[in-house]
Structures are given as C-alpha cells and as structure tokens.
C-alpha cells in the first residue's frame, strides 16, 4: 500500500482514470483490507501464523499479476479488493504480533518504521529504474516479487502462535472493568479519523507534484525521501516511548503535519513540495505508534488489537474517495482543509483517551493503596 501514489499515477496513464475513479479503486482495496482484517479475528488465534502469512501473500501476488491482463474498470475494482483482502490479513497478523509487546508504543513505532522502508525503496525503484525500461508490466511484476520477498521468504522467522501472557493483577482487572474498553475504542476512533485525513491527501501526492510542475522522476525521489522520513518518525516514536508522556509528542507532530499541509497547498516550487511531503509523511508512523500503543496496552484480551487493521482500512478507503470528490468538486484547497480538520479532531479524541488512561491508573493505584492500608 505504500506504493499507492506511484501505482495510481500509472493506473491514471494506462487506463485513463480520473481522481474520483482512482479514489474508488483505493476504497475498494481498503474495504477488502478492512473486511479481512476484521475476519482475521476468526482465525488469527486458531491457525498457524505462518500459514496465514503464506496464503495472504499469495492472494496479493495473484491479484497484482492479474492486472497484466488489462481488465475493465469494474474488474479492476474487484482485483484491488482482493489485493486489499490479502494485505488486511497480513496487517492484522502484524498488529497481533507487535501487540504482544510489554511496551506497545515502542513496538509499534519500530513496526511502523521498518515496514515503511520497502515502500520507500520501491518508490525510488519503480518510476526511476523499472518503468522507463520495462514499463507498466515491469512495475507490476516488481511489486509481486517484492511481496514474495516480504511475505513468504521470512516465514521461518514468523512465530507460529501468540505467546502473550495477560496481566491478571487486581489493578488490571479493575481497569479492564471500568475504563479499558472505552480507552481502546477512543484510540481506534482516533486512528480512523487520522488515517481518513492522511489518505485524502496521500493518495494524490504524485498528482500534486505534477500540478506543481515536477517531473515523475523528481516526484518519485521526493516521495521516497518522505517515506524514509516517515520510517524515521516510527523509529523516533519507538525511542521516545513514554519519556515525555503520551499527549505532548503527538500534539507537536500534528502541528508539524499541519504546517506540511500549508506548504503542499502552495504548489509553487520544489522546495515547498519537499517541505510539505516531509512534514506530512513524518507524522504518520509517529502518531499511529501512540494511538496503537494506547489501544494495545488496554486491550487486555489481546483480541481487539487486530481491529487496528479495520480502522486503517476504513480510513484509507474513505479518505481517497473523499479526497477525489473534494478535488474534482472544489479544488485541492478543500482536501487540505479536510485533512487538517481531521488532524485537529484526532488531538481531541486521543487526548480524551490519554486522560481516561491516566485517571484509570490513578484509581487503580489508590485502590491498591487502600487495600494495603487495611492489612
């Protein structure tokens, strides 16, 4: 999914698709992503994780290669939905694996950072080295090969089952009974709203670069740099963890993201495009590391964490569709305003989750103190 901007640019040229049609393709892919992310709850603790990874990767590879047959637009929507289904199953599996960590903010920061690196590499490779020599077909084959390398070759190192050990302390039970579900759902909603705003702009970054007057090679290099910065955001979130609290780091990074949207909206030069892309993309992994971290910490059952894939898919499905509609109906300025409004809303929702988490821990600590004083 990280190569969506370049892939959509290729689809637009190959099949003559407009922004709204591209947005609908993204929605189909991400609805498939969400459907299988949600359905993963049925099998993720029953089947071998290696089997899940192998079958899901094979589904994605098959869907990508089927595009070589130049299907109709309607069939292309079905293909994108199948590719999204396989990706959603893989993402739900990854969410479950990293949700087992005792330090979820750091674990998810590392996950979000490391998973961005292959996408950044492909963003450089596809438009600069592959497309000029092997064309559209070469791009699809390269993506399929990359999926084999990332989803099938590492199978010997994938755990077979979850080894999560739940904390059954009285404090944990008390928090679970009073606050944990509310905190988990608030963090899920924050992730959903954030991804909706991000994806409304992200899917059209290449087209925005072309509107600025940049070449495809230049845009590919800038997006690759941006995704490396995005990976850095995840790694930095992993390093910071909870050293300066949960809310302040997210507030600072969302402010930087808003400044990036302002820079992108200028459409004036390579400099503003680079600054905008870097500020915008840096925020993605950083913010999600914290929203997912809260969710995983308070999901004491270990089951709801897989719903993070569903939130991502819904945001990534409706974001491009909304973005494509806003661009065609009102121009690019409307989609920038929408994305910024989503980010501001995230601060309020995530802030409520953090406040509830703090109050829950305080009540649990006070309860433990009261019990100890009676002994």
C-alpha positions in Angstrom: 0.0 0.0 0.0 3.0 2.3 0.4 3.4 2.4 -3.4 -0.2 3.6 -3.9 0.8 7.1 -5.2 3.1 5.8 -7.9 0.7 2.9 -8.7 -2.2 5.3 -9.0 -0.2 7.5 -11.3 0.5 4.5 -13.5 -3.2 3.5 -13.5 -4.2 7.0 -14.5 -1.9 6.9 -17.5 -2.6 3.3 -18.5 -6.4 3.2 -18.1 -7.2 6.9 -18.4 -8.7 7.2 -14.9 -9.6 10.5 -13.1 -9.1 11.4 -9.5 -12.6 10.2 -8.5 -12.1 6.8 -10.2 -8.7 6.4 -8.5 -10.3 7.2 -5.2 -12.9 4.5 -5.8 -10.2 2.0 -6.5 -8.5 2.9 -3.3 -11.8 2.5 -1.5 -12.3 -1.0 -3.0 -8.8 -2.0 -1.9 -9.2 -0.8 1.6 -12.7 -2.2 2.1 -11.2 -5.6 1.2 -8.4 -4.8 3.6 -10.9 -4.0 6.4 -13.1 -7.0 5.7 -10.3 -9.5 6.0 -8.7 -7.5 8.9 -12.0 -7.9 10.8 -12.5 -11.5 9.7 -9.0 -12.3 11.0 -10.4 -12.4 14.5 -12.0 -15.7 13.5 -8.7 -17.4 12.6 -5.8 -15.5 14.0 -5.6 -17.4 17.2 -6.6 -20.8 15.6 -4.4 -21.2 12.5 -0.6 -21.1 12.3 0.6 -17.6 11.7 3.0 -19.0 9.1 0.0 -20.4 7.1 -1.8 -17.1 7.4 1.2 -15.2 6.1 1.8 -17.6 3.2 -1.8 -17.7 2.0 -2.3 -13.9 2.3 0.9 -13.1 0.4 -0.1 -15.5 -2.4 -3.5 -13.7 -2.7 -1.8 -10.3 -3.1 0.7 -11.6 -5.7 -2.1 -13.2 -7.7 -4.2 -10.1 -7.7 -1.3 -7.9 -8.8 -0.3 -10.2 -11.6 -3.9 -10.3 -12.9 -3.7 -6.6 -13.7 -1.4 -7.6 -16.5 -4.4 -8.8 -18.4 -5.7 -5.2 -18.6 -9.1 -5.8 -17.0 -12.1 -3.4 -17.3 -12.5 -0.7 -14.6 -15.2 -2.8 -12.8 -12.9 -5.9 -12.8 -10.0 -3.7 -11.6 -12.1 -2.7 -8.6 -12.6 -6.4 -7.8 -8.8 -7.1 -8.2 -8.0 -4.2 -5.9 -10.4 -5.5 -3.3 -8.7 -8.9 -3.4 -5.3 -7.4 -3.1 -6.6 -5.4 -0.1 -8.0 -8.5 1.5 -4.6 -10.3 1.5 -2.9 -7.2 2.8 -5.5 -6.8 5.5 -5.0 -10.3 6.8 -1.2 -9.7 6.9 -1.6 -6.4 8.7 -4.0 -7.9 11.3 -1.4 -10.6 11.9 1.4 -7.9 12.3 -0.8 -5.9 14.7 -1.4 -9.1 16.9 2.3 -10.0 16.9 3.5 -6.5 17.9 0.6 -6.0 20.3 2.1 -8.8 22.4 4.9 -6.4 23.5 5.1 -5.1 27.1 6.0 -1.7 25.6 3.5 -1.2 22.8 4.4 2.4 21.9 7.9 1.4 21.2 7.0 -1.9 19.5 4.5 -0.2 17.2 6.9 2.7 16.5 9.5 0.1 15.3 6.9 -1.8 13.3 5.6 1.3 11.5 9.1 2.5 10.9 10.5 -0.8 9.5 7.5 -1.5 7.3 7.9 1.8 5.5 11.5 1.1 4.3 10.5 -1.3 1.5 7.8 1.1 0.3 10.4 3.9 0.1 12.8 1.7 -1.8 10.0 0.8 -4.3 9.1 4.5 -4.7 12.6 5.1 -6.0 12.9 1.9 -8.0 9.6 1.8 -9.8 9.5 5.3 -11.5 13.3 5.7 -11.9 14.6 2.3 -12.8 11.7 0.0 -13.6 9.1 2.0 -15.5 11.5 3.6 -18.1 12.9 0.2 -19.1 10.1 -2.4 -18.6 7.0 -0.1 -18.4 3.7 -0.7 -16.6 4.1 -4.5 -16.8 7.5 -4.3 -15.2 6.2 -2.3 -12.3 3.5 -4.9 -11.6 6.0 -7.8 -11.7 8.4 -5.9 -9.4 5.6 -5.3 -6.9 4.7 -9.0 -7.0 8.3 -10.1 -6.5 8.6 -7.7 -3.6 5.5 -9.2 -2.0 7.1 -12.7 -2.2 10.3 -11.4 -0.6 8.5 -9.7 2.2 5.6 -12.1 2.9 6.9 -15.6 2.0 10.7 -15.8 2.3 10.7 -14.6 6.0 8.2 -17.4 7.1 10.8 -19.4 9.1 11.2 -16.4 11.4 7.4 -15.8 11.9 6.1 -17.2 15.3 3.6 -20.0 14.9 1.3 -18.8 17.7 0.8 -16.0 20.2 2.9 -16.1 23.4 1.1 -13.2 25.1 0.7 -13.6 28.8 -2.0 -11.4 30.3 -1.6 -9.5 33.5 -4.2 -10.8 35.9 -3.4 -8.4 38.7 -6.3 -6.9 40.7 -5.4 -3.4 39.3 -5.5 -4.7 35.7 -8.9 -6.3 36.3 -10.2 -3.1 37.8 -9.1 -1.0 34.9 -10.4 -3.6 32.5 -13.9 -3.5 34.1 -14.2 0.3 34.2 -12.1 2.0 31.6 -10.2 -0.3 29.2 -12.8 -0.7 26.6 -13.6 3.0 26.4 -9.9 3.8 26.1 -9.4 1.1 23.3 -12.4 2.4 21.3 -11.3 6.0 21.6 -7.8 5.1 20.4 -9.4 3.2 17.5 -11.5 6.1 16.5 -8.5 8.4 16.7 -6.6 6.1 14.4 -9.6 6.0 12.0 -10.0 9.8 11.8 -6.3 10.3 11.4 -5.9 7.9 8.5 -9.0 9.3 6.8 -7.4 12.8 6.8 -4.0 11.5 5.8 -5.2 9.3 3.0 -7.4 12.0 1.5 -4.1 13.8 0.6 -1.6 10.9 0.5 -3.2 9.1 -2.5 -2.8 12.2 -4.6 0.7 13.3 -3.7 2.1 12.3 -7.1 -0.6 14.3 -8.9 0.0 17.2 -6.6 3.7 17.1 -7.6 2.8 17.1 -11.3 0.5 20.1 -10.7 3.5 21.9 -9.1 5.3 21.2 -12.4 7.7 18.5 -11.3 8.8 15.5 -13.3 7.9 11.9 -12.4 11.5 11.1 -11.5 11.7 14.1 -9.2 8.4 13.2 -7.6 9.5 9.7 -7.0 12.7 10.8 -5.3 10.8 13.2 -3.1 8.2 10.6 -2.1 10.9 8.1 -1.4 12.7 10.6 0.8 9.4 11.4 2.5 8.7 7.7 3.3 12.2 7.3 4.7 11.4 10.3 6.9 8.1 8.5 7.8 10.1 5.5 8.8 12.3 7.8 10.9 9.1 9.0 12.6 8.3 5.5 13.7 11.8 4.8 15.0 11.8 8.2 16.8 8.5 7.3 18.5 10.0 4.0 19.4 13.0 5.7 21.0 10.9 8.3 22.9 8.2 5.9 24.2 6.6 7.5 27.2 9.6 9.6 28.4 7.7 12.8 27.8 4.2 11.5 28.2 1.7 10.4 25.6 0.0 13.6 24.6 2.7 16.2 24.1 4.7 14.3 21.4 1.5 13.7 19.3 0.5 17.4 19.6 3.9 18.6 18.4 3.9 16.3 15.4 0.4 17.1 14.4 1.3 20.8 14.4 4.2 19.9 12.1 1.8 18.0 9.9 -0.5 21.0 9.6 2.5 23.1 8.5 3.3 20.5 5.9 -0.3 20.8 4.5 0.2 24.5 4.2 3.4 24.0 2.3 1.8 21.5 -0.1 -1.0 23.8 -0.8 1.3 26.4 -2.3 2.0 24.5 -5.5 4.8 26.9 -6.1 8.2 25.1 -6.1 10.2 22.0 -5.5 11.2 23.4 -2.1 7.6 23.8 -0.8 6.7 20.4 -2.2 9.7 18.7 -0.4 9.0 20.5 2.9 5.3 19.7 2.7 5.8 16.0 1.9 8.4 15.5 4.7 6.3 17.2 7.4 3.2 15.4 6.2 4.7 11.9 5.9 6.8 12.2 9.1 3.6 12.4 11.2 2.0 9.1 10.0 4.1 6.4 11.8 4.8 8.7 14.7 1.1 9.4 15.6 -0.1 5.9 14.9 2.6 4.5 17.2 1.0 6.3 20.1 -2.7 5.6 19.2 -1.9 2.0 18.6 0.2 1.9 21.8 -2.7 3.0 24.0 -5.0 0.5 22.3 -2.7 -2.4 22.8 -1.9 -1.6 26.4 -5.6 -1.5 27.4 -6.7 -4.4 25.2 -6.1 -6.9 28.0 -7.8 -9.7 26.0 -5.4 -9.4 23.1 -8.3 -9.6 20.6 -9.3 -6.1 19.8 -5.8 -5.0 18.7 -6.4 -6.7 15.4 -9.2 -4.1 14.8 -6.4 -1.6 14.2 -6.3 -3.1 10.7 -10.0 -2.4 10.2 -9.6 1.3 11.3 -6.7 1.7 8.9 -8.7 0.2 6.1 -11.8 2.3 6.7 -9.7 5.5 6.9 -7.7 4.5 3.8 -10.8 3.6 1.9 -12.9 6.6 2.5 -10.0 9.1 2.7 -9.1 8.8 -1.1 -12.7 8.7 -2.1 -13.4 11.9 -0.1 -10.2 13.5 -1.4 -11.0 12.7 -5.0 -14.5 14.1 -4.7 -13.3 17.3 -3.0 -10.6 17.8 -5.6 -12.9 17.4 -8.5 -15.8 19.5 -6.9 -13.9 22.2 -5.1 -10.2 22.0 -5.9 -7.2 21.0 -4.0 -7.6 23.6 -1.2 -10.7 21.8 0.0 -8.9 18.5 0.6 -6.1 20.3 2.5 -8.7 21.9 4.8 -10.4 18.5 5.3 -7.2 16.7 6.2 -6.2 19.5 8.6 -9.6 19.3 10.3 -9.2 15.6 10.8 -5.8 16.0 12.5 -7.2 18.6 14.9 -10.1 16.2 15.7 -7.5 13.5 16.4 -5.9 15.6 19.1 -9.2 15.9 20.9 -10.1 12.2 20.7 -6.7 10.9 21.5 -6.4 13.5 24.4 -9.6 12.0 25.8 -8.2 8.5 25.7 -5.0 9.6 27.4 -6.9 11.4 30.1 -9.1 8.3 30.8 -5.9 6.2 30.9 -4.3 8.4 33.4 -7.5 8.5 35.6 -7.8 4.7 35.4 -4.2 4.2 36.6 -4.7 6.7 39.4 -7.9 5.0 40.6 -6.2 1.6 40.4 -3.2 2.9 42.4 -5.5 4.5 45.0 -7.4 1.2 45.3 -4.2 -0.8 45.9 -3.1 1.7 48.5 -6.4 1.5 50.3 -6.2 -2.3 50.3 -2.7 -2.3 51.6 -3.5 0.1 54.4 -6.2 -2.3 55.7 -3.7 -5.2 56.0 
